[in-house]
Amino acid sequence: MRTVQDPRGVTWICLELPHIPAGAVGDDSVANRQDAVAVECNSGAERAVVLLSPDWADGMTDGALVHRIAHALGR
């Protein structure tokens, strides 16, 4: 689990899912990887499911995670 805050001050709680659901959003660097994982990020009002590399919890910056969330929400 990991929490991040977006530029609006909204806190997102992100948890890795046990499987990749339909509708998960990933960029080209992750979408075609065999080891990609699905992560659900929830603000309480909004939900995004993103595809990330397996080291996302420790190897991804807060800014990069917030960017992925925004992309999944179409922002």
C-alpha positions, -999 to +999 in steps of 0.1 A: +000+000+000+011+035-007-005+070-004+002+100-026-012+135-028-021+151-061-017+188-069-053+195-057-044+182-023-064+150-027-049+119-010-049+087-030-045+053-014-030+028-038-032-010-034-019-038-057-047-060-070-044-098-071-052-098-109-055-074-138-091-063-143-106-052-177-102-015-180-068-011-163-048+017-179-011+015-187+013+033-209+033+016-236+063+009-213+042-013-190+010-024-209+028-051-229+050-064-201+043-100-188+051-089-152+028-058-151+007-055-120-027-037-116-029-011-088-061+005-076-059+040-064-089+055-046-095+089-032-128+081-017-146+100-045-127+087-075-111+054-085-084+046-110-069+012-119-034+015-135-009-010-148+025-005-133+059-023-131+062-047-101+085-024-082+060+005-082+057+008-044+094+014-039+107+024-073+082+050-085+082+086-075+051+102-061+049+125-091+050+096-115+023+078-097+001+109-095+007+113-133-005+077-140-036+083-119-044+115-137-039+097-171-062+069-161-089+094-152-084+112-186-069+144-172 
